[in-house]
Amino acid sequence: MNFGVLGQAVVLFAATNIDDLLVLAVFFAQDAGHRGATRTIALGQYLGFLVILAVSVAAAFGATFLPDGAVPYLGLLPLALGVKAAVEAWRRRDDLDQENARRGPKILEVAVITFANGGDNIGAYVPVFATAGVGGMTEYAVVFLVLMAGWLAAGRFFATRAAVARALARWGHILLPVVLIGLGLLILVEGGAFGL
């Protein structure tokens, strides 16, 4: 492994995925106590990230699956999931046993949010991959996939700190819709969707 590529891959991954830490912490807090929660979140995160990598690699070779103008509209995915989560939280507001009523995200939901949140990553990865060649792309992909495990561990770590866990347990059912809606709006606005 080329240490120059390794360093660049670490910096590129961290810079383009820092916002995922909050989303992962909320997912882990929401799923606390549910059997198989870590596996579900990890599989969804890896699935969404693998799609990001596949699109980036294909685009680096000249195939474009998404026109540049379509990327900002990926913000509609977390926005819709956030609205859905808000409606579910509102419907359950009177549940006496809110803890048991809460359900964590499914693998596909995590994957969709990961892909939508990482849609702008594609723009950063394509030029790097295009100049790195096949060997370099492989090295970047391997480093990214290893770092994703660290990202998952960090998200779980933050969600299990006593103060954070208490806050997320109390407010997580509200925080998840807020984070998803905010993420969706941020993607739409930063991308200039709808002339915003």
TORZA-765831 format. One record per atom (N, C-alpha, C, O): x, y, z; residue in three letters. Coordinates in steps of 0.05 Angstrom, whole numbers, plus 32768, in hexadecimal, padded with zeros to 4 digits. Example, Ala and Ser with C-alpha at 12.3 -4.5 7.8 and 13.67 -1.06 7.14 Angstrom:
! residues 2
81087F8E809CALA;80F67FA6809CALA;81087FBE809CALA;811D7FBE80A9ALA;81017FD3808ESER;81117FEB808FSER;81028001809DSER;810C801780A1SER;
END
This chain:
! residues 196
80117FE88000MET;800080008000MET;801280198000MET;8025801B800FMET;800B802B7FEFASN;801980457FEDASN;801080568005ASN;7FF9805C8008ASN;8023805F8015PHE;801D806F802DPHE;8012808A8026PHE;800280968036PHE;80198095800FGLY;800D80AE8006GLY;7FF080AB8001GLY;7FE080BC8008GLY;7FE980967FF3VAL;7FCC80907FEEVAL;7FBD808B8008VAL;7FA78094800BVAL;7FCA807C801ALEU;7FBE80768034LEU;7FB780908043LEU;7FA08093804CLEU;7FCA80A28044GLY;7FC580BC8052GLY;7FAF80CC8045GLY;7F9E80D78052GLY;7FB080CE802AGLN;7F9C80DC801BGLN;7F8080D0801EGLN;7F6C80DE8021GLN;7F7F80B5801FALA;7F6680A78022ALA;7F5A80AC803DALA;7F4180B0803FALA;7F6A80AC8052VAL;7F6080B1806DVAL;7F5580CE806FVAL;7F3F80D18079VAL;7F6380E18064VAL;7F5A80FD8065VAL;7F4181008055VAL;7F2E810E805EVAL;7F4080F5803DLEU;7F2980F7802BLEU;7F1080EB8038LEU;7EFB80F68038LEU;7F1480D38044PHE;7EFD80C58050PHE;7EF380D58068PHE;7EDB80D9806APHE;7F0580DE8079ALA;7EFC80ED8091ALA;7EEE81078089ALA;7ED9810E8095ALA;7EF981158076ALA;7EED812F806EALA;7ED2812B8061ALA;7EC0813C8065ALA;7ECE81168053THR;7EB481128045THR;7E9F81038055THR;7E888102804DTHR;7EA780F7806BASN;7E9480E7807BASN;7E9180F08098ASN;7E8580E280A8ASN;7E9B8107809FILE;7E99811180BBILE;7E7C811380C4ILE;7E76810E80DBILE;7E6A811B80B2ASP;7E4E811E80B9ASP;7E40810480BFASP;7E2C810380CCASP;7E4C80EE80B5ASP;7E4080D380BAASP;7E4280CC80D8ASP;7E3280BC80E2ASP;7E5580D780E7LEU;7E5880CF8103LEU;7E3F80D68113LEU;7E3780C68123LEU;7E3480ED810FLEU;7E1B80F5811DLEU;7E0580E28115LEU;7DF680D98127LEU;7E0280DD80FCVAL;7DEC80CC80F2VAL;7DEF80B080FEVAL;7DDC80A48107VAL;7E0880A580FELEU;7E0D808B8109LEU;7E07808A8127LEU;7DFC80778131LEU;7E0F809F8135ALA;7E0A809F8152ALA;7DEC809F8158ALA;7DE38091816AALA;7DDD80AE8148VAL;7DC080AE814CVAL;7DB480938145VAL;7DA380898154VAL;7DBD80868130PHE;7DB4806B8129PHE;7DBA80578140PHE;7DA980488148PHE;7DD38058814APHE;7DDB8045815FPHE;7DCA804B8179PHE;7DC280388186PHE;7DC68064817FALA;7DB6806A8197ALA;7D9980618194ALA;7D8D805781A6ALA;7D8F8065817CGLN;7D73805E8176GLN;7D6F803F8178GLN;7D5A80368180GLN;7D8480318170ASP;7D8280148170ASP;7D8D80078189ASP;7D8E7FEE818BASP;7D948017819DALA;7DA0800C81B6ALA;7D8D7FF781C2ALA;7D757FFC81C5ALA;7D987FE081C8GLY;7D887FCB81D5GLY;7D7A7FB881C1GLY;7D707FA481CAGLY;7D7A7FBF81A8HIS;7D6D7FAE8194HIS;7D817F99818AHIS;7D987FA08185HIS;7D787F818189ARG;7D8A7F6B8180ARG;7D927F6F8163ARG;7D827F758152ARG;7DAC7F6C815DGLY;7DB67F6E8142GLY;7DB87F8B8138GLY;7DBC7F8F8120GLY;7DB57F9F814AALA;7DB57FBB8141ALA;7DD07FC38134ALA;7DD07FD0811FALA;7DE67FBB8140THR;7E007FC28136THR;7E047FB7811ATHR;7E0E7FC48108THR;7DFC7F9E8117ARG;7DFE7F9080FDARG;7DED7F9E80E8ARG;7DF67FA380D1ARG;7DD57FA580EFTHR;7DC27FB380DCTHR;7DCE7FCD80D3THR;7DCE7FD380BBTHR;7DD77FDD80E6ILE;7DE27FF880DFILE;7DFC7FF580CFILE;7E00800380BBILE;7E0D7FE280D6ALA;7E267FDE80C8ALA;7E217FD580ABALA;7E2D7FDF8098ALA;7E0F7FC280A8LEU;7E087FB8808DLEU;7DFD7FCE807CLEU;7E047FD18064LEU;7DEB7FDE8087GLY;7DDF7FF48078GLY;7DF380098071GLY;7DF38014805BGLY;7E05800F8084GLN;7E1A8023807EGLN;7E2D801A8068GLN;7E3480298056GLN;7E358000806ATYR;7E477FF68056TYR;7E397FF4803BTYR;7E467FFA8026TYR;7E207FEC803ALEU;7E127FEA8021LEU;7E1080058013LEU;7E1680087FFCLEU;7E0880198023GLY;7E0680348017GLY;7E21803F800EGLY;7E23804B7FF9GLY;7E368039801EPHE;7E5180438016PHE;7E5C80347FFEPHE;7E6A803F7FEDPHE;7E56801A7FFCLEU;7E5E800B7FE4LEU;7E5180167FCBLEU;7E5E80167FB6LEU;7E39801E7FCDVAL;7E2C802B7FB5VAL;7E3A80457FAEVAL;7E3E804A7F97VAL;7E4180557FC2ILE;7E50806D7FBDILE;7E6A80677FAFILE;7E7280747F9CILE;7E7980537FB9LEU;7E92804B7FADLEU;7E8E80417F90LEU;7E9D80487F7ELEU;7E7980317F8CALA;7E7480267F71ALA;7E6E803C7F5DALA;7E79803C7F47ALA;7E5E804F7F65VAL;7E5780667F54VAL;7E7080767F4FVAL;7E7480807F38VAL;7E80807B7F63SER;7E99808B7F60SER;7EAC807D7F4DSER;7EB8808A7F3CSER;7EB080637F50VAL;7EC280547F3FVAL;7EB880557F22VAL;7EC7805A7F0FVAL;7E9E80507F1EALA;7E9380507F03ALA;7E96806C7EF7ALA;7E9C806E7EDFALA;7E9080807F06ALA;7E93809C7EFBALA;7EB080A27EF5ALA;7EB580B07EE2ALA;7EC380987F05ALA;7EDF809C7EFFALA;7EE7808F7EE5ALA;7EF980997ED7ALA;7ED9807A7EDDPHE;7EDE806D7EC3PHE;7ECE80797EADPHE;7ECF80707E96PHE;7EBE808E7EB3GLY;7EAF809B7E9EGLY;7E9280967E9EGLY;7E8380A37E8EGLY;7E8880837EADALA;7E6B807E7EAEALA;7E5F808F7EC3ALA;7E67808F7EDAALA;7E4B809E7EBCTHR;7E3D80AF7ECFTHR;7E2180A67ED3THR;7E1080A77EC0THR;7E1B809C7EEBPHE;7E0080927EF1PHE;7DED80A97EF9PHE;7DD680A87EF3PHE;7DF880BD7F06LEU;7DE980D47F0FLEU;7DF380ED7F01LEU;7E0B80F37F04LEU;7DE280FB7EF3PRO;7DEB81157EE9PRO;7DF281287F00PRO;7DE681257F16PRO;7E05813A7EFCASP;7E0E814B7F12ASP;7DF7815A7F1FASP;7DF6815E7F37ASP;7DE381627F0FGLY;7DCC81717F19GLY;7DBA81607F2BGLY;7DAA816B7F39GLY;7DBC81467F2AALA;7DAB81347F3AALA;7DB581307F56ALA;7DA681297F68ALA;7DCF81337F5AVAL;7DDB812D7F74VAL;7DCE813D7F8BVAL;7DC881317FA0VAL;7DC881577F88PRO;7DBC81657F9FPRO;7DA0815A7FA7PRO;7D98815C7FBEPRO;7D93814E7F94TYR;7D7881437F99TYR;7D7981297FA9TYR;7D64811F7FB2TYR;7D91811E7FAELEU;7D9381087FC0LEU;7D8B81107FDCLEU;7D8480FF7FEDLEU;7D8B812A7FE2GLY;7D8281347FFBGLY;7D64812E8001GLY;7D5C812E8018GLY;7D5581287FECLEU;7D3981217FF0LEU;7D3681067FFFLEU;7D228102800DLEU;7D4A80F47FFDLEU;7D4880DA800ALEU;7D4980DD8029LEU;7D3680D48036LEU;7D5E80E98035PRO;7D5D80EC8052PRO;7D4780FE805BPRO;7D3C80FB8071PRO;7D3F8112804BLEU;7D2981248052LEU;7D0F81148055LEU;7D0181178068LEU;7D0A81028041ALA;7CF280F18042ALA;7CF380DE805AALA;7CDF80DA8068ALA;7D0A80D1805FLEU;7D0D80BF8076LEU;7D0A80CE8090LEU;7CFF80C480A3LEU;7D1480E78091GLY;7D1180F780A9GLY;7CF480FF80AFGLY;7CEB80FE80C5GLY;7CE68106809AVAL;7CC9810C809DVAL;7CBA80F380A6VAL;7CA980F580B8VAL;7CC180DC809BLYS;7CB480C380A3LYS;7CBA80BD80C0LYS;7CA880B680CFLYS;7CD380C180C9ALA;7CDB80BC80E5ALA;7CCD80D080F7ALA;7CC580C9810EALA;7CC980E980EEALA;7CBB80FD80FEALA;7C9E80F58102ALA;7C9280F88118ALA;7C9180EC80EDVAL;7C7580E480EEVAL;7C7280CC8101VAL;7C6080CB8111VAL;7C8580B98100GLU;7C8480A28112GLU;7C8880AB812FGLU;7C7A80A18141GLU;7C9A80BD8134ALA;7C9F80C7814FALA;7C8680D68159ALA;7C7F80D38171ALA;7C7980E58148TRP;7C6180F38150TRP;7C4A80E08157TRP;7C3C80E4816ATRP;7C4880CB8147ARG;7C3380B7814CARG;7C3880A98167ARG;7C2580A18174ARG;7C5180A5816EARG;7C5880968186ARG;7C5B80A9819EARG;7C63809F81B4ARG;7C5580C2819CARG;7C5A80D581B1ARG;7C4C80CE81CBARG;7C5680D681E1ARG;7C3580C081CAASP;7C2680BA81E1ASP;7C2D809E81ECASP;7C2280968201ASP;7C3E808F81DFASP;7C45807481E8ASP;7C5380768203ASP;7C6680858207ASP;7C4880688216LEU;7C5580688231LEU;7C70805A8230LEU;7C828062823FLEU;7C738046821FASP;7C8C8037821EASP;7C9A803F8204ASP;7C9E802E81F3ASP;7CA280588202GLN;7CAF806281EAGLN;7CC7805281E3GLN;7CCD804E81CBGLN;7CD6804881F7GLU;7CEF803981F2GLU;7CE9802081E2GLU;7CF8801A81CFGLU;7CD4801281E8ASN;7CCE7FF981DAASN;7CC07FFF81C0ASN;7CC17FEE81ADASN;7CB3801581BDALA;7CA5801C81A5ALA;7CB88024818FALA;7CB280218177ALA;7CCF802E8197ARG;7CE380388183ARG;7CEF80218174ARG;7CF5800C817FARG;7CF38024815AARG;7D018010814AARG;7D17801E813CARG;7D1580358133ARG;7D2C800F8138GLY;7D44801B812BGLY;7D408019810DGLY;7D2E800D8103GLY;7D53802580FFPRO;7D52802580E2PRO;7D58800980D6PRO;7D657FF980E3PRO;7D4D800580BFLYS;7D527FEC80B1LYS;7D6C7FEF80A0LYS;7D758006809CLYS;7D777FD98097ILE;7D907FD98087ILE;7D8D7FEC806FILE;7D9E7FFC806AILE;7D777FE98060LEU;7D737FF98048LEU;7D718017804FLEU;7D7A80288040LEU;7D64801E8065GLU;7D61803A806DGLU;7D7D80468073GLU;7D83805C806BGLU;7D8D80378082VAL;7DA880408087VAL;7DB88044806DVAL;7DC68057806AVAL;7DB58030805BALA;7DC380328041ALA;7DBB804A8031ALA;7DCC80588026ALA;7DA1804F8030VAL;7D9780668021VAL;7DA18080802DVAL;7DA98092801EVAL;7DA080838047ILE;7DAA809B8054ILE;7DC8809E8050ILE;7DD180B4804BILE;7DD680888052THR;7DF48089804DTHR;7DF980938030THR;7E0A80A4802CTHR;7DEB8087801DPHE;7DEF808F8001PHE;7DE880AC7FFCPHE;7DF780BB7FF0PHE;7DD080B48006ALA;7DC880D08002ALA;7DDB80E38010ALA;7DE280F88004ALA;7DE380DD8028ASN;7DF680EE8036ASN;7E1180EF8028ASN;7E208103802AASN;7E1980D9801BGLY;7E3280D7800EGLY;7E3280DE7FF0GLY;7E4680DB7FE2GLY;7E1B80E87FE7GLY;7E1980EF7FCAGLY;7E2E81037FC2GLY;7E3881027FACGLY;7E3481167FD4ASP;7E48812A7FCEASP;7E64811F7FD0ASP;7E77812A7FC4ASP;7E6781087FDEASN;7E8180FA7FDFASN;7E8A80F17FC3ASN;7EA180F17FBCASN;7E7680EA7FB3ILE;7E7C80E07F98ILE;7E8B80F67F88ILE;7E9F80EF7F7AILE;7E83810E7F8BGLY;7E9181247F7EGLY;7EAD81277F86GLY;7EBE81307F76GLY;7EB381217FA0ALA;7ECF81227FA9ALA;7EDF81097FA1ALA;7EF7810B7F9BALA;7ED280F27FA0TYR;7EE080D97F9BTYR;7EE780D67F7DTYR;7EFC80CB7F76TYR;7ED580DE7F6BVAL;7ED980DA7F4EVAL;7EF380E57F44VAL;7F0280D67F38VAL;7EFA80FE7F48PRO;7F1381087F3DPRO;7F2B80FA7F4APRO;7F3F80F57F3CPRO;7F2A80F37F63VAL;7F4080E57F70VAL;7F4380C97F64VAL;7F5980C17F5EVAL;7F2D80BB7F61PHE;7F2D80A07F55PHE;7F3780A17F38PHE;7F46808F7F30PHE;7F2E80B57F2AALA;7F3580B67F0DALA;7F5380BA7F09ALA;7F5E80B07EF6ALA;7F6080C87F1BTHR;7F7D80CC7F19THR;7F8D80B67F27THR;7FA580B47F22THR;7F8080A67F38ALA;7F8F80927F47ALA;7F9380787F38ALA;7FA580697F3FALA;7F8480737F23GLY;7F87805A7F14GLY;7F7A80437F23GLY;7F7180477F3AGLY;7F79802C7F18VAL;7F6C80157F23VAL;7F79800D7F3EVAL;7F6A80087F52VAL;7F93800C7F3FGLY;7FA180057F58GLY;7F9B80187F6EGLY;7F9680117F85GLY;7F9D80327F67GLY;7F9780477F7BGLY;7F7B80467F85GLY;7F75804A7F9DGLY;7F6880427F72MET;7F4C80417F7AMET;7F47802A7F8DMET;7F38802D7FA1MET;7F5480137F88THR;7F517FFC7F99THR;7F5C80037FB5THR;7F507FFC7FC9THR;7F7380107FB6GLU;7F7E80187FD0GLU;7F6B802B7FDFGLU;7F6780277FF7GLU;7F61803F7FD1TYR;7F4E80517FDETYR;7F3680427FE8TYR;7F2D80467FFFTYR;7F2A80307FD8ALA;7F1280227FE0ALA;7F1780117FF8ALA;7F078010800BALA;7F2E80037FF9VAL;7F357FF28010VAL;7F3780038029VAL;7F2D7FFC803EVAL;7F4680198027VAL;7F49802B803EVAL;7F2E80368048VAL;7F2880368060VAL;7F1E803F8035PHE;7F038049803CPHE;7EF28034804BPHE;7EE5803A805FPHE;7EF3801B8041LEU;7EE38006804DLEU;7EED7FFF8069LEU;7EDD7FF9807BLEU;7F078000806DVAL;7F127FFB8088VAL;7F0B8013809AVAL;7F03800E80B1VAL;7F0D802B8090LEU;7F06804280A1LEU;7EE9804380A8LEU;7EE1804D80BDLEU;7ED880388096MET;7EBB8037809CMET;7EB6802780B6MET;7EA4802E80C6MET;7EC5801280BBALA;7EC3800280D4ALA;7EC9801480ECALA;7EBC80138100ALA;7EDE802580E9GLY;7EE5803780FEGLY;7ECF804C8102GLY;7EC980548119GLY;7EC3805580EDTRP;7EAD806980EETRP;7E96805D80FDTRP;7E89806A810ETRP;7E8F804480F7LEU;7E7980368105LEU;7E7F80348122LEU;7E6E80398133LEU;7E98802C8129ALA;7EA080298145ALA;7E9E80448153ALA;7E958046816AALA;7EA6805A8146ALA;7EA580748152ALA;7E88807D8156ALA;7E828088816BALA;7E7780788143GLY;7E5A807F8146GLY;7E4E8070815DGLY;7E3F807B816DGLY;7E558057815FARG;7E4A80468176ARG;7E5680508190ARG;7E48805181A4ARG;7E7080578190PHE;7E7D806181A8PHE;7E6F807A81B2PHE;7E68807C81CAPHE;7E6A808E81A0PHE;7E5D80A781A8PHE;7E4180A181B3PHE;7E3880AE81C6PHE;7E32808F81A7ALA;7E17808981AFALA;7E16807B81CAALA;7E01807B81D7ALA;7E2C806F81D2THR;7E2C806081ECTHR;7E3A806F8203THR;7E3C80648219THR;7E43808781FEARG;7E4D80978214ARG;7E35809F8226ARG;7E2080A6821BARG;7E38809E8240ALA;7E2280A18252ALA;7E1180BA824DALA;7DF980B9824AALA;7E1E80D1824BALA;7E1080EA8247ALA;7E0280EB822BALA;7DEB80F38229ALA;7E1180E28217VAL;7E0580E181FCVAL;7DEF80CD81FBVAL;7DDA80D281EFVAL;7DF380B58206ALA;7DDF80A08206ALA;7DC580AA8214ALA;7DAF80A4820AALA;7DC780B7822AARG;7DB080C18239ARG;7DA180D58227ARG;7D8880D48224ARG;7DB080E8821CALA;7DA380FC820BALA;7D9680F081F2ALA;7D7F80F781EBALA;7DA480DD81E5LEU;7D9980D081CELEU;7D8180BE81D5LEU;7D6F80BC81C5LEU;7D8280B181ECALA;7D6C80A081F4ALA;7D5380B181F9ALA;7D3D80A981F3ALA;7D5780C98204ARG;7D4180DA820AARG;7D3780E981F1ARG;7D1F80ED81EEARG;7D4980F281E0TRP;7D42810381CATRP;7D4780F781AETRP;7D428103819ATRP;7D5180DE81AEGLY;7D5880D28194GLY;7D4180CF8181GLY;7D4580D28168GLY;7D2980CA818BHIS;7D1280C78179HIS;7D0B80E2816CHIS;7CFE80E28157HIS;7D1480F88178ILE;7D108112816CILE;7D29811A815CILE;7D2681268147ILE;7D4081138166LEU;7D59811A8159LEU;7D5C810D813ELEU;7D66811A812BLEU;7D5480F3813BLEU;7D5780E68121LEU;7D4980F4810BLEU;7D5580FA80F6LEU;7D2F80FB810EPRO;7D21810A80F9PRO;7D2E812580F3PRO;7D31812E80DCPRO;7D3781338109VAL;7D43814D8106VAL;7D5D814B80F6VAL;7D62815A80E3VAL;7D6E813780FDVAL;7D87813380EFVAL;7D82812C80D2VAL;7D8F813780C0VAL;7D70811980CCLEU;7D6A811180B1LEU;7D5F812880A0LEU;7D67812C8089LEU;7D4C813680ABILE;7D40814D809DILE;7D5581628098ILE;7D57816D8082ILE;7D65816880ADGLY;7D7A817C80AAGLY;7D8F81738095GLY;7D9781848085GLY;7D96815A8095LEU;7DA9814F8082LEU;7D9E81528065LEU;7DAB815B8053LEU;7D84814A8062GLY;7D78814C8048GLY;7D778169803EGLY;7D7D816F8027GLY;7D6F817C8050LEU;7D6E81988048LEU;7D8A81A38042LEU;7D8E81B2802FLEU;7D9E819A8051LEU;7DBA81A3804CLEU;7DC3819A8031LEU;7DD081A98022LEU;7DBE8181802AILE;7DC681768010ILE;7DB881857FFAILE;7DC4818C7FE6ILE;7D9E818B7FFDLEU;7D8F81997FE9LEU;7D9981B67FE5LEU;7D9D81BF7FCFLEU;7D9D81C47FFCVAL;7DA681E07FFBVAL;7DC281E27FF0VAL;7DC781F37FDFVAL;7DD581D27FFBGLU;7DF181D47FF2GLU;7DF481CD7FD5GLU;7E0681D77FC7GLU;7DE381BB7FCBGLY;7DE481B37FB0GLY;7DD581C57F9CGLY;7DD781C37F84GLY;7DC681D87FA8GLY;7DB881EB7F97GLY;7D9E81DF7F8AGLY;7D9581E87F76GLY;7D9481CA7F97ALA;7D7B81BE7F8DALA;7D6481D27F8FALA;7D6381E27FA1ALA;7D5281D17F7CPHE;7D3B81E27F7BPHE;7D4282007F7BPHE;7D3282107F83PHE;7D5A82067F73GLY;7D6382227F72GLY;7D68822E7F8DGLY;7D6982467F91GLY;7D6C821D7FA2LEU;7D7182267FBDLEU;7D8D82327FC0LEU;7D95823B7FD6LEU;
END
